[in-house]
Amino acid sequence: MGPQSSGKSTLLNHLFGTNFREMDAFTGRSQTTKGIWLARCVGIEPCTLVMDLEGTDGRERGEDDTAFEKQSALFALAVSDIVLINMWCHDIGREQAANKPLLKTVFQVMMRLFSPRKTTLMFVIRDKTRTPLENLEPILRQDIQKIWDSVPKPQAHKETPLSEFFNVEVVALSSYEEKEEQFKEQVASLRQRFFHSIAPGGLAGDRRGVVPASGFSFSAQQIWKVIKENKDLDLPAHKVMVATVRCEEIANERFSSFTENEEWCNLEEAAQSGAVRGFGKKLSSILDRFLSDYDAEATYFDEGVRSGKRKNLEEKLLQQVRPAFDSILGHLRSGTLDKFKEAFDKALNAGEGFSSAAYSCTESFKGVFDEGCADAVIKQANWDTSKVKEKFLRDVEAYIDVVRGTKLSELTARYEAKLNKALLGPVDVLLDNASDDTWPAIRKLLRRETQSAVSGLSNELSSFNLDEVTKDKMLAKLEEYARGVVESKAKEEAGRVLFRMKDRFTTLFSHDSDSMPRVWTGKEDIKSITKVARSASLKLLSVMAAVRLDDEPDDIENTLALALVDGSSSSTNRSLTISEPLASSTWEKVPSSKTLLSPVQCKSLWRQFKTETEYTVSQAMAAQEASKRSNNWMPPPWAIVAILVLGFNEFMTLLRNPLYFAILFVIFLVTKALWVQLDISNEFRNGALPGILSVSTRFVPTVMNLLKKLAEEGQVAATGGSGRHPPLQSKSYQGEVEMSSTGSSGATTAENGTEYSSSSKHD
């Protein structure tokens, strides 16, 4: 069943292989099928009969003769298991074209005349457009349910649901004229559903009260007789039909005029670009004017029809303006949110507490949003703006959360920076000055700075109105961060422990208790100094071996001292059965997470440390030996006694001839001058052979320079007057005395073990 010339016969012929007469489109659109035609389906089992009904809404019968349409429709519903309702896609949502009045009347009479029998209503949507079937099907089902709910029912079926009488199915087919091949493919797919349609779960209904094939003819005659005798299928009143058509025309005219109205078009354009002040009042006024025009023009038609069409017109108008209304709310939400952000940021920058600023700004702009919604509301519509408000509040909360997270991150970062500044430098110094008090001092520093930072952060978090759990987590995280700073610094310094050990050893070994550089004169106990310096380096190694922030005792220092200092001296006496204390990857009483240097690493570092510092010790010992050799130039006592005994005669000869004294004195002065000029003591410090080679290469030039200087002094004395200058001999003697004095000064310096060159050498 369906409207006239809608392609019902064409569909049946392709679907069931029948040969119903089809309309010739080239001769014009007119009635083709008259009455009810019956045929057997080709190739479908079990045996299936198909009826082709006369089309509804045909001009041949006119608007005053629709009784047969209703009678044939009711007959089809009463006799058939499956009823195909053919309708155009663009007629969905319409009243007359979608056969709603016809179905309403048929449903009402059917419940009164026949017992419940489930029939399948298959709505076949023809010439499907781009609108998805998923959007069309709910509309059809809602329309059928509304028709069923509005139909007056007899007492026996007062509570009977639609599903007791009908199964509703919806299919869509493409245009036969424009997409013939696609239409045929879809029809072929639909045909498969009619095979074994009466099987359980098939397309047919429950087939309650079905009659045998031999009794079908008689049953159909009786049903038709009952339908013909029923007067409820007569035409409605002529004035109602006229009112329906005319009011529909007036409503369509008013709607078209509204869509072209310049005032509405300007308002719609403004709503798309931004918020419009007084939008609700302006639009309500426009809608009132067009609805009033409809009322004035349709005032003389049937009241029921007029009111129904007015309601439809109002719904269409509201549907037309809904996008503009939604756009206004969208602009209102975004604009109010932007103003909230600006005000909130300004309040925070002014120093207002976070929670206070968030609460005051939220309440303030919630009122602003409510005022904007009230200004946009259309009085003809009962649209709910609560969802938009909820979304606005969610956006506000989301922004507050983002700002809160940013502020908390900045606050945490600031206190972490303070902890870095307060801990890194002092911890570095304390670790550098490794001693028994290093880790207690670090723990004390950590507690003090952590308590200060936690207290400050806790006070600042009070303005954020955080729950206790979140606040405690942040404070605990800050405490963990402080420990992490110390531990990371300790790990960093542990990576440089070998350098620090060598630096400490060099400092203690090469400097005395007054921090003055040591001069190796032969009187120092190098072994004792080396032991002290290495013990200090070992102390540094033990301090850097583990992180000790929990004040738990350990035996790292004793183990290292036993294994590396005491053990190294007595290693030859130990039995092979004694275990190596450093042959392990962990320390006793120290968890692996707190270990910076494992025992194996400590042993390797100590071995490398000793190897690299032995050169310094050997250099000091060599310098000490050289100093002893340079300072021990006097002959031994037995040689002095031998000289005195064997040289007695020569000594007496000198006493008898004073001239020898003068000659020896001159020789002494010359020799002393050459000694000083050649720096004999310094040249022989590195050994006899190098000293002899060096002195031999410098001896002749030094003698020549000395003679040249004496000649220059004599020339100056000869050209000068006797009254102004002393005699040459006296001058020469004075120079010799000065030279002797200078040489003595240089000798004294050498005796004191000074490593620097004498003053005469610089001269």
C-alpha positions in Angstrom: 0.0 0.0 0.0 1.1 3.6 -0.6 0.4 6.8 -2.6 -0.6 6.6 -6.2 2.1 6.4 -8.8 4.8 5.8 -6.1 6.1 2.7 -7.8 4.3 0.0 -5.8 3.7 -2.3 -8.8 7.2 -1.9 -10.0 8.6 -2.8 -6.6 6.4 -5.9 -6.4 7.3 -7.1 -9.8 11.0 -6.9 -9.1 10.7 -8.2 -5.6 8.4 -11.2 -6.1 8.7 -11.8 -9.9 5.0 -10.9 -10.5 3.5 -9.3 -13.6 1.4 -6.5 -12.2 0.6 -3.6 -14.6 3.1 -0.7 -14.2 2.6 2.9 -15.0 4.0 4.2 -18.3 5.8 7.4 -17.4 5.8 8.6 -21.0 2.0 8.8 -21.1 1.7 10.8 -17.9 1.2 10.1 -14.3 -2.3 8.6 -13.6 -4.0 5.7 -11.8 -2.7 2.3 -13.0 -3.8 -0.2 -10.4 -7.6 -0.2 -9.6 -9.0 -2.2 -6.7 -7.0 -5.1 -5.3 -4.9 -7.5 -7.4 -3.6 -10.9 -6.3 -0.7 -12.9 -7.7 1.6 -15.7 -6.7 5.3 -15.0 -6.0 7.7 -16.7 -8.3 10.6 -18.7 -6.9 9.8 -18.1 -3.2 9.0 -20.9 -0.9 6.7 -21.7 0.8 3.9 -20.6 -1.5 3.4 -16.9 -1.0 0.6 -14.7 -2.3 1.1 -10.9 -2.9 -1.6 -8.3 -3.2 -1.2 -5.0 -5.1 -3.5 -2.3 -3.7 -4.9 0.7 -5.4 -2.8 3.8 -4.6 -4.0 6.3 -2.1 -4.5 10.0 -2.6 -5.3 9.6 -6.3 -7.0 12.4 -8.3 -9.3 9.9 -10.0 -11.2 9.2 -6.8 -10.8 12.8 -5.6 -10.7 14.0 -2.1 -14.3 13.0 -1.3 -13.9 9.3 -2.0 -11.3 7.9 0.3 -13.4 5.1 1.9 -12.0 2.5 -0.5 -8.5 3.5 0.4 -9.2 2.8 4.1 -11.2 -0.4 3.3 -8.4 -1.8 1.2 -5.7 -0.8 3.7 -7.7 -2.5 6.6 -8.3 -5.6 4.4 -4.6 -5.9 3.8 -3.7 -5.5 7.5 -6.4 -8.1 8.4 -5.4 -10.7 5.8 -1.7 -10.4 5.3 1.3 -11.5 7.3 3.5 -8.8 5.9 2.3 -5.3 4.7 4.7 -3.2 2.6 4.0 0.5 3.0 5.5 2.4 0.1 6.5 6.1 0.8 8.7 8.7 -0.6 11.8 9.7 1.4 10.9 13.4 1.3 7.4 12.6 2.7 8.8 11.4 6.1 7.7 13.8 8.8 4.6 14.9 6.8 1.1 14.3 7.9 -1.0 13.4 4.8 1.7 12.2 2.4 3.0 9.8 5.0 -0.5 8.2 5.3 -0.7 9.0 9.0 -4.5 9.8 9.1 -5.2 6.6 7.1 -3.2 4.4 9.5 -4.8 6.1 12.5 -8.3 5.2 11.2 -7.3 1.7 10.2 -5.6 1.0 13.5 -8.7 2.1 15.4 -11.2 0.0 13.4 -8.9 -3.0 13.3 -8.7 -3.3 17.1 -12.4 -3.0 17.3 -13.2 -5.5 14.6 -10.5 -8.2 14.9 -8.6 -10.0 17.6 -4.9 -9.3 18.1 -2.8 -10.9 15.3 0.8 -9.8 14.9 1.4 -8.4 11.4 4.7 -7.1 10.1 4.6 -3.5 8.8 7.6 -3.0 6.5 8.0 0.7 5.6 9.8 0.9 2.2 11.4 4.3 1.8 11.7 5.1 -1.9 14.2 7.4 -3.6 16.5 7.6 -0.5 18.4 10.8 -0.2 21.7 11.5 1.6 19.9 11.4 5.0 21.2 8.2 6.7 18.7 5.5 7.4 19.7 5.5 11.0 18.2 9.0 11.3 15.0 8.2 9.3 14.1 5.0 11.0 13.6 6.5 14.5 11.3 9.1 13.1 9.1 6.5 11.5 8.9 4.4 14.6 8.1 7.4 16.7 5.3 8.4 14.3 3.8 4.9 14.4 4.0 4.8 18.2 2.3 8.3 18.4 -0.5 7.1 16.1 -1.0 4.0 18.2 -1.0 6.0 21.5 -3.5 8.5 20.1 -6.0 5.9 18.8 -9.0 5.3 21.1 -8.9 1.7 22.1 -11.7 -0.6 23.2 -11.6 -1.8 26.8 -10.2 -5.2 25.9 -7.1 -3.6 24.3 -6.7 -0.6 26.5 -3.3 -1.6 27.7 -2.3 -3.6 24.6 1.1 -2.4 23.3 1.8 -1.8 19.6 4.1 -4.9 19.6 1.1 -7.2 20.1 -0.4 -6.2 16.8 2.6 -5.2 14.6 6.3 -5.8 14.0 7.7 -2.6 12.4 10.6 -2.9 9.9 12.1 -0.1 7.8 14.1 -0.4 4.6 15.4 2.2 2.1 15.7 1.8 -1.7 17.5 4.1 -4.2 15.7 5.8 -7.1 14.6 3.3 -9.8 14.8 5.9 -12.5 18.2 7.5 -11.5 20.0 4.5 -9.9 18.3 1.5 -11.6 21.2 -1.0 -11.1 21.6 0.0 -7.4 17.8 -0.3 -7.0 17.8 -3.8 -8.4 20.7 -4.9 -6.2 18.9 -3.6 -3.1 15.6 -5.3 -4.1 17.4 -8.6 -4.7 18.9 -8.3 -1.2 15.4 -7.6 0.3 13.9 -10.6 -1.6 16.1 -13.0 0.4 14.3 -12.0 3.5 11.0 -13.5 2.2 12.4 -17.0 1.8 10.9 -19.2 4.5 9.4 -16.1 6.0 7.0 -18.1 8.2 9.8 -20.1 9.9 10.6 -19.2 13.5 12.4 -15.9 13.6 11.3 -15.2 10.0 9.9 -12.0 8.6 6.2 -13.0 9.0 4.4 -12.4 12.3 3.3 -15.1 14.8 0.5 -16.3 12.4 -2.0 -16.7 15.2 -5.4 -17.6 13.9 -4.0 -18.6 10.5 -6.5 -20.5 8.2 -5.6 -23.4 5.8 -5.2 -22.5 2.2 -8.4 -24.2 1.3 -10.3 -21.8 3.6 -8.5 -18.7 2.5 -11.2 -17.7 -0.1 -14.0 -17.9 2.4 -12.0 -16.2 5.1 -11.2 -13.3 2.8 -14.8 -12.9 1.8 -16.0 -12.7 5.4 -13.3 -10.1 6.3 -14.2 -7.9 3.4 -17.9 -8.2 4.3 -17.1 -7.0 7.9 -15.0 -4.1 6.5 -17.7 -3.0 4.0 -20.4 -2.9 6.7 -18.3 -0.7 9.1 -19.3 3.0 8.9 -16.2 4.3 10.7 -14.3 4.3 7.5 -16.4 7.0 5.9 -15.0 10.4 4.8 -14.3 13.0 7.4 -16.2 16.3 7.3 -15.6 18.4 4.2 -14.8 21.5 6.3 -12.1 19.7 8.2 -10.4 18.7 4.9 -10.6 22.3 3.6 -9.3 23.6 6.9 -6.4 21.2 6.8 -5.4 22.2 3.3 -5.8 25.9 3.7 -4.2 26.2 7.1 -1.3 24.2 5.8 -0.9 26.6 2.9 -1.1 29.6 5.3 1.5 28.1 7.6 3.8 27.4 4.8 3.4 31.0 3.5 4.1 32.5 6.9 7.2 30.2 7.3 8.5 31.2 3.9 8.0 34.9 4.7 9.8 34.5 8.0 12.9 32.9 6.4 13.1 35.8 4.0 12.4 38.5 6.5 15.2 41.1 6.5 15.0 41.7 10.3 15.4 38.0 11.0 18.2 37.6 8.5 20.2 40.5 10.0 19.6 39.1 13.5 20.7 35.6 12.4 23.9 37.0 10.8 24.7 39.0 13.9 24.2 35.9 16.1 26.7 34.0 14.0 29.4 36.6 14.4 29.0 37.4 18.1 26.7 38.0 21.1 23.6 40.1 20.4 22.2 42.2 23.2 18.4 41.8 23.6 18.4 38.7 21.3 15.5 37.0 23.0 13.2 40.0 23.0 13.9 40.9 19.4 13.4 37.3 18.1 10.3 36.8 20.3 8.8 39.9 18.8 9.4 38.7 15.2 7.9 35.3 16.0 4.9 36.9 17.6 4.3 39.0 14.5 4.3 36.0 12.1 2.2 33.8 14.4 -0.3 36.7 14.7 -0.4 37.0 10.9 -1.2 33.2 10.8 -3.9 33.6 13.4 -5.5 36.5 11.6 -5.6 34.7 8.3 -6.7 31.3 9.6 -9.2 32.5 12.1 -12.3 31.3 10.2 -11.2 27.7 9.7 -11.9 24.7 12.0 -10.4 25.5 15.4 -8.9 22.0 15.9 -7.2 22.0 12.5 -6.2 25.7 12.9 -4.6 25.1 16.3 -2.8 22.0 15.1 -1.3 23.7 12.2 -0.4 26.7 14.3 1.5 24.4 16.6 3.3 22.9 13.7 4.2 26.3 12.3 5.5 27.3 15.7 7.6 24.2 15.9 9.0 24.8 12.4 9.8 28.4 13.3 11.5 27.4 16.5 13.4 24.7 14.7 14.5 27.4 12.2 15.8 29.8 14.9 17.4 27.2 17.1 20.9 27.3 15.5 21.0 31.1 16.1 19.9 30.6 19.7 22.6 28.0 20.2 25.2 30.3 18.6 24.2 33.1 21.0 24.7 30.7 23.9 28.0 29.6 22.5 29.3 33.2 22.2 27.9 34.0 25.6 29.8 31.0 27.1 33.1 31.8 25.4 32.9 35.5 26.1 32.0 35.1 29.7 34.8 32.5 30.1 37.3 34.9 28.6 36.2 37.7 31.0 36.4 35.2 33.9 40.0 34.3 33.0 41.0 37.9 32.8 39.4 38.8 36.1 40.8 35.7 37.8 44.4 36.4 36.6 44.1 40.0 37.7 43.0 39.0 41.2 45.8 36.6 41.5 48.4 39.2 40.3 47.0 41.6 42.9 47.9 39.2 45.6 44.5 37.8 46.5 44.4 34.2 47.8 43.9 31.5 45.2 40.7 30.0 46.8 39.2 33.3 47.5 39.8 34.6 44.0 38.5 31.4 42.5 35.3 31.5 44.5 34.6 35.2 44.1 35.2 35.2 40.4 33.2 32.0 39.8 30.2 33.4 41.6 30.4 36.7 39.9 30.6 35.4 36.4 28.0 32.7 37.1 25.6 35.6 37.6 26.8 37.3 34.5 26.2 34.1 32.5 22.7 33.7 34.0 21.9 37.3 33.0 23.1 36.6 29.5 21.0 33.4 29.2 17.9 35.3 30.5 18.5 37.9 27.8 18.8 35.3 25.1 15.7 33.2 26.1 12.8 33.1 23.5 9.4 33.2 25.2 7.8 30.9 22.6 10.3 28.2 23.4 10.8 26.3 26.6 14.5 25.5 25.9 16.6 24.5 28.7 20.0 26.3 29.1 21.2 24.3 32.1 23.4 22.1 29.9 25.2 25.1 28.5 25.6 26.5 32.0 27.0 23.2 33.2 29.5 23.3 30.3 30.5 26.8 31.2 31.0 25.9 34.8 33.1 22.9 33.7 35.2 25.2 31.6 35.7 27.5 34.6 36.7 24.6 36.8 39.0 23.3 34.1 40.7 26.7 33.9 41.0 27.0 37.6 42.5 23.5 37.8 45.1 24.5 35.1 46.0 27.7 36.9 46.1 25.9 40.2 48.5 23.3 38.7 50.6 26.0 37.2 50.8 28.0 40.4 51.6 24.9 42.4 54.3 23.9 40.0 55.8 27.3 40.2 55.6 27.3 44.0 57.1 23.8 44.2 59.9 24.8 41.7 60.7 27.9 43.8 61.1 25.9 47.0 63.1 23.3 45.1 65.4 26.0 43.9 65.8 27.3 47.4 66.7 23.8 48.6 69.2 23.5 45.8 70.8 26.7 46.8 70.7 25.9 50.5 72.0 22.4 50.2 74.4 22.0 47.2 77.1 24.4 48.3 77.3 23.4 52.0 77.1 19.7 51.2 79.9 20.1 48.7 82.1 21.8 51.4 81.2 19.2 54.0 82.0 16.3 51.7 85.3 18.0 50.7 86.2 18.3 54.4 85.4 14.7 55.0 85.6 13.8 58.7 83.7 11.9 61.4 81.3 14.9 61.6 80.6 15.1 57.9 77.3 13.1 57.7 76.0 14.3 61.1 76.5 17.8 59.9 74.8 17.0 56.5 71.8 15.4 58.4 71.5 18.5 60.6 71.7 20.8 57.6 69.1 18.7 55.7 66.7 18.7 58.6 67.0 22.4 59.1 66.6 23.4 55.5 63.8 20.8 54.9 61.8 21.9 57.8 62.2 25.5 56.7 61.1 24.7 53.2 58.2 22.5 54.2 57.0 25.1 56.7 57.0 27.8 54.1 55.3 25.7 51.4 52.7 24.6 53.9 51.8 28.2 54.7 51.5 29.1 51.1 49.4 26.0 50.3 46.8 27.1 52.8 45.6 29.7 50.3 44.8 26.9 47.7 42.3 25.2 49.9 43.7 21.7 49.1 42.6 18.6 50.8 44.9 17.2 53.4 45.9 14.1 51.4 47.1 16.3 48.4 48.8 18.7 50.7 50.6 15.9 52.6 51.7 14.4 49.3 53.2 17.7 48.1 55.1 18.2 51.4 56.3 14.6 51.4 57.4 15.1 47.8 59.4 18.2 48.7 61.1 16.3 51.6 62.0 13.5 49.2 63.3 16.1 46.8 65.6 17.5 49.5 67.0 14.1 50.2 67.4 13.5 46.5 69.4 16.7 46.2 71.8 15.5 48.9 72.0 12.0 47.5 72.6 13.2 43.9 75.3 15.6 45.1 76.9 12.8 47.1 76.8 10.5 44.0 78.3 13.3 41.9 81.1 13.8 44.4 81.6 10.0 44.7 82.4 10.0 41.0 85.3 12.5 41.7 86.5 10.8 44.9 89.8 9.7 43.3 90.6 13.3 42.4 89.6 14.5 45.8 91.8 11.8 47.5 94.8 12.8 45.5 94.2 16.5 46.2 93.9 15.9 49.9 97.0 13.7 49.9 99.0 16.3 48.0 97.8 19.1 50.3 98.7 17.2 53.5 101.9 15.7 52.1 103.3 18.9 50.5 102.3 21.4 53.2 103.1 21.5 56.9 100.7 22.2 59.8 100.9 25.9 59.0 99.8 25.3 55.4 103.3 26.3 54.2 105.0 24.4 51.4 107.4 21.7 52.8 111.1 21.9 52.0 112.6 18.5 52.1 115.9 19.2 54.1 116.4 15.7 55.3 115.0 16.2 58.8 111.3 15.2 57.8 109.8 11.8 58.5 108.4 11.1 55.0 107.0 7.7 56.1 105.0 9.3 58.9 103.8 12.2 56.7 102.8 9.7 54.0 100.8 7.6 56.5 99.0 10.7 57.8 98.1 11.9 54.3 97.0 8.5 53.2 94.9 8.1 56.4 93.2 11.3 55.6 92.5 10.2 52.0 91.1 6.9 53.3 88.8 8.9 55.6 87.5 10.7 52.6 87.0 7.4 50.8 85.0 6.0 53.7 82.9 9.1 54.0 82.1 9.0 50.2 81.4 5.2 50.2 77.7 5.5 51.3 74.8 7.9 51.9 74.2 8.2 55.6 71.0 10.3 56.0 69.3 7.9 58.3 71.8 8.0 61.2 72.4 4.3 61.1 75.9 3.1 62.2 78.1 1.1 59.8 81.6 -0.4 59.7 82.8 1.0 56.4 85.7 3.0 57.9 86.9 0.1 60.0 86.6 -2.3 57.1 88.6 0.0 54.8 91.3 0.7 57.4 91.6 -3.0 58.2 91.8 -4.1 54.5 93.7 -1.2 53.0 96.0 0.2 55.7 96.5 -2.4 58.4 95.9 -5.3 56.1 98.4 -4.1 53.5 101.3 -4.1 56.0 100.5 -7.5 57.3 99.2 -9.1 54.2 102.2 -11.4 54.0 101.5 -12.8 57.4 97.8 -13.5 56.8 96.7 -17.0 56.1 95.1 -17.8 52.8 92.0 -19.1 54.6 91.1 -15.6 55.8 88.4 -14.0 53.6 89.0 -10.7 51.8 86.7 -8.1 53.5 86.4 -6.1 50.3 85.6 -9.0 48.0 81.9 -8.0 47.9 79.6 -5.7 46.0 77.7 -4.5 49.1 78.5 -3.2 52.6 77.4 -4.8 55.7 74.5 -2.9 57.4 74.2 -0.6 54.3 71.4 -1.2 51.7 72.4 -1.2 48.1 70.3 1.9 47.4 72.5 3.9 49.8 75.8 2.6 48.5 77.8 5.0 46.5 81.0 3.0 46.2 81.0 -0.7 46.6 83.9 -2.5 48.5 85.3 -3.7 45.2 85.3 -0.2 43.8 86.9 1.2 47.0 89.7 -1.4 46.7 90.2 -0.5 43.0 90.2 3.2 43.7 92.7 2.8 46.6 95.1 0.8 44.4 94.9 3.4 41.7 95.4 6.2 44.4 98.5 4.5 45.8 99.9 4.1 42.3 99.4 7.7 41.4 100.7 9.1 44.8 103.8 6.9 45.0 105.6 9.1 42.5 105.0 12.1 44.7 106.5 10.2 47.7 109.5 9.1 45.6 110.1 12.6 44.4 110.1 13.9 48.0 112.5 11.2 49.1 114.8 12.0 46.1 114.7 15.7 47.0 115.5 14.8 50.6 118.5 12.7 49.6 119.7 15.5 47.2 119.4 18.0 50.0 121.4 15.8 52.3 124.2 15.4 49.7 124.3 19.2 49.0 124.5 20.1 52.7 127.1 17.5 53.6 130.1 19.0 51.6 132.5 19.2 54.6 135.0 16.3 54.9 134.5 13.7 57.6 136.1 14.3 61.0 138.9 11.8 60.5 139.9 13.7 57.4 140.0 16.9 59.3 142.3 15.3 62.0 144.6 13.9 59.3 144.9 17.3 57.7 145.8 18.9 61.0 148.4 16.3 61.8 150.0 16.0 58.4 149.7 19.7 57.6 151.4 20.9 60.8 154.7 21.8 59.0 152.9 23.8 56.3 150.9 25.6 59.0 154.2 26.5 60.8 155.6 27.7 57.5 152.7 30.1 57.1 153.2 31.5 60.5 156.9 32.2 59.8 156.1 33.9 56.4 153.1 36.3 56.7 153.3 37.0 52.9 151.9 33.6 52.4 148.8 34.7 54.3 148.2 37.5 51.9 148.7 35.2 48.9 146.3 32.6 50.4 143.8 35.3 51.2 143.8 36.5 47.6 143.4 32.9 46.4 140.6 32.4 48.8 138.8 35.5 47.6 139.1 34.5 43.9 138.1 30.9 44.7 135.1 32.1 46.7 134.1 34.5 43.9 134.3 31.6 41.4 132.3 29.4 43.8 129.6 31.9 44.0 129.5 32.8 40.4 129.5 29.1 39.3 127.0 28.1 42.0 129.0 25.0 42.8 126.7 23.7 45.5 123.6 23.9 43.3 125.4 22.4 40.3 126.6 19.3 42.3 123.2 18.7 43.9 122.1 16.4 41.1 125.4 14.4 41.2 129.1 14.7 40.7 129.3 14.0 37.0 126.6 16.4 36.0 128.1 19.0 38.3 131.6 18.6 36.8 130.3 18.9 33.2 128.3 22.0 34.0 131.1 23.7 35.9 133.7 22.9 33.1 131.6 24.5 30.5 131.1 27.7 32.5 134.6 28.0 34.1 136.5 29.9 31.4 133.6 32.4 30.6 133.3 33.1 34.3 137.1 33.7 34.8 137.1 36.0 31.7 134.1 38.0 33.1 135.8 38.3 36.5 139.1 39.6 35.0 137.2 42.0 32.7 135.4 43.5 35.7 138.7 43.9 37.6 140.2 45.7 34.6 137.3 48.1 34.4 137.5 48.8 38.1 141.3 49.6 37.7 140.6 51.9 34.7 138.0 53.9 36.7 140.5 54.2 39.6 143.3 55.5 37.4 141.2 58.2 35.7 139.8 59.5 39.0 141.6 62.0 41.4 143.4 60.9 44.5 141.4 63.3 46.7 138.0 61.9 45.5 138.7 58.2 45.3 140.7 55.8 47.5 143.7 54.0 46.1 143.2 51.2 43.6 144.5 48.7 46.1 142.1 49.9 48.7 139.2 49.9 46.2 140.2 46.5 45.0 140.3 45.2 48.4 137.0 46.7 49.2 135.5 44.9 46.2 137.0 41.7 47.3 135.5 42.1 50.8 132.1 42.9 49.3 132.5 39.9 47.0 133.5 37.8 50.0 130.6 39.1 52.0 128.2 38.3 49.1 129.7 34.8 48.8 129.3 34.2 52.5 125.7 35.2 52.2 125.2 32.7 49.4 126.9 30.0 51.4 124.7 30.7 54.4 121.7 30.4 52.2 122.9 27.1 50.9 123.5 25.8 54.4 119.9 26.6 55.4 118.6 24.4 52.6 116.9 27.1 50.6 115.8 25.9 47.2 116.1 29.4 45.5 119.3 30.7 43.8 121.7 33.0 45.8 121.8 36.7 45.4 125.3 36.6 43.9 124.0 34.4 41.1 121.4 37.1 40.3 124.2 39.7 40.3 
